[in-house]
């Protein structure tokens, strides 16, 4: 009943790297506020738009994965074979989490190589 390694990797990405992204963005905001500079408007817009896109992509991916797992379960019932419910649940959760972990990884790469 353990999650797959891919799901574990995506969850670990979120667990460790999401706070790093939050910290880097917060630091940028504080530095802009303390120095009288302006926060990069593109980064502010990206923070909001990325979350909206990830939520939409996650909802679609979850629905597709649930549909696929339902078809597999129905097919298994019709043919008299067995299916693994925990593998089905794992596939749905993995599809749901993947859009978020993908964006977190790209944000860490982008924010760590930024200058200034």
C-alpha positions as CSV (number, residue, x, y, z in Angstrom):
1,X,0.0,0.0,0.0
2,X,3.0,2.3,-0.4
3,X,2.8,5.1,-3.1
4,X,4.8,4.5,-6.3
5,X,8.2,6.0,-6.6
6,X,7.0,8.6,-9.1
7,X,4.4,9.8,-6.7
8,X,6.8,9.8,-3.9
9,X,9.2,11.9,-5.9
10,X,6.5,14.4,-6.8
11,X,5.4,14.6,-3.2
12,X,9.0,15.0,-2.0
13,X,9.5,17.8,-4.6
14,X,6.5,19.6,-3.2
15,X,7.5,19.0,0.4
16,X,11.0,20.3,0.1
17,X,11.0,22.7,-2.9
18,X,7.7,24.6,-2.5
19,X,8.9,26.3,0.8
20,X,12.1,27.3,-1.1
21,X,10.1,29.0,-3.8
22,X,8.0,30.8,-1.2
23,X,11.1,31.9,0.6
24,X,12.8,33.1,-2.5
25,X,9.8,35.1,-3.7
26,X,9.2,36.5,-0.2
27,X,12.9,37.6,-0.1
28,X,12.5,39.4,-3.4
29,X,9.4,41.2,-2.1
30,X,11.1,42.2,1.1
31,X,14.2,43.5,-0.7
32,X,12.1,45.5,-3.0
33,X,10.2,47.0,-0.1
34,X,13.3,47.8,2.0
35,X,15.3,49.3,-0.8
36,X,12.4,51.2,-2.3
37,X,12.7,49.2,-5.5
38,X,9.8,47.7,-7.3
39,X,9.0,44.0,-7.3
40,X,9.2,42.4,-10.7
41,X,5.6,42.7,-12.0
42,X,6.2,39.7,-14.2
43,X,7.0,37.6,-11.2
44,X,3.9,38.8,-9.3
45,X,1.7,37.9,-12.3
46,X,3.5,34.6,-12.7
47,X,2.8,33.7,-9.0
48,X,-1.0,34.0,-9.6
49,X,-1.3,32.7,-13.1
50,X,0.8,29.6,-12.5
51,X,-1.4,28.6,-9.5
52,X,-4.5,29.0,-11.6
53,X,-3.1,27.1,-14.5
54,X,-1.8,24.3,-12.2
55,X,-5.1,24.0,-10.5
56,X,-7.0,23.7,-13.8
57,X,-4.4,21.3,-15.2
58,X,-4.6,19.2,-12.0
59,X,-8.4,19.0,-12.1
60,X,-8.4,17.9,-15.8
61,X,-5.6,15.3,-15.1
62,X,-7.5,14.0,-12.1
63,X,-10.7,13.6,-14.1
64,X,-8.8,11.9,-16.9
65,X,-7.1,9.5,-14.5
66,X,-10.3,8.7,-12.7
67,X,-12.0,7.9,-16.1
68,X,-9.1,5.7,-17.2
69,X,-9.1,3.8,-13.9
70,X,-12.9,3.4,-14.1
71,X,-12.6,1.9,-17.6
72,X,-9.8,-0.5,-16.3
73,X,-12.0,-1.6,-13.4
74,X,-15.0,-2.1,-15.6
75,X,-13.0,-4.0,-18.1
76,X,-11.5,-6.2,-15.4
77,X,-15.0,-6.9,-14.0
78,X,-16.2,-7.9,-17.4
79,X,-13.3,-10.2,-18.1
80,X,-13.2,-11.6,-14.6
81,X,-9.7,-10.4,-13.8
82,X,-8.6,-8.6,-10.7
83,X,-7.5,-5.0,-10.4
84,X,-5.5,-3.2,-7.7
85,X,-7.5,-0.4,-6.1
86,X,-4.4,1.1,-4.4
87,X,-2.7,1.3,-7.8
88,X,-5.7,3.0,-9.2
89,X,-5.8,5.5,-6.4
90,X,-2.0,6.0,-6.8
91,X,-2.5,6.8,-10.5
92,X,-5.2,9.4,-9.8
93,X,-3.2,11.1,-7.0
94,X,0.0,11.1,-9.2
95,X,-1.9,12.7,-12.0
96,X,-3.3,15.3,-9.6
97,X,0.0,16.2,-8.0
98,X,2.2,16.2,-11.2
99,X,1.2,19.7,-12.5
100,X,2.1,21.3,-9.1
101,X,5.4,19.5,-8.7
102,X,6.4,20.3,-12.3
103,X,5.9,24.0,-11.7
104,X,7.7,24.0,-8.4
105,X,10.7,22.3,-9.9
106,X,10.8,24.9,-12.8
107,X,10.4,27.8,-10.3
108,X,13.3,26.6,-8.2
109,X,15.5,26.3,-11.3
110,X,14.5,29.7,-12.5
111,X,14.7,31.6,-9.2
112,X,18.0,30.1,-8.2
113,X,19.7,31.2,-11.4
114,X,18.2,34.7,-11.3
115,X,20.7,37.5,-10.7
116,X,19.9,40.3,-8.3
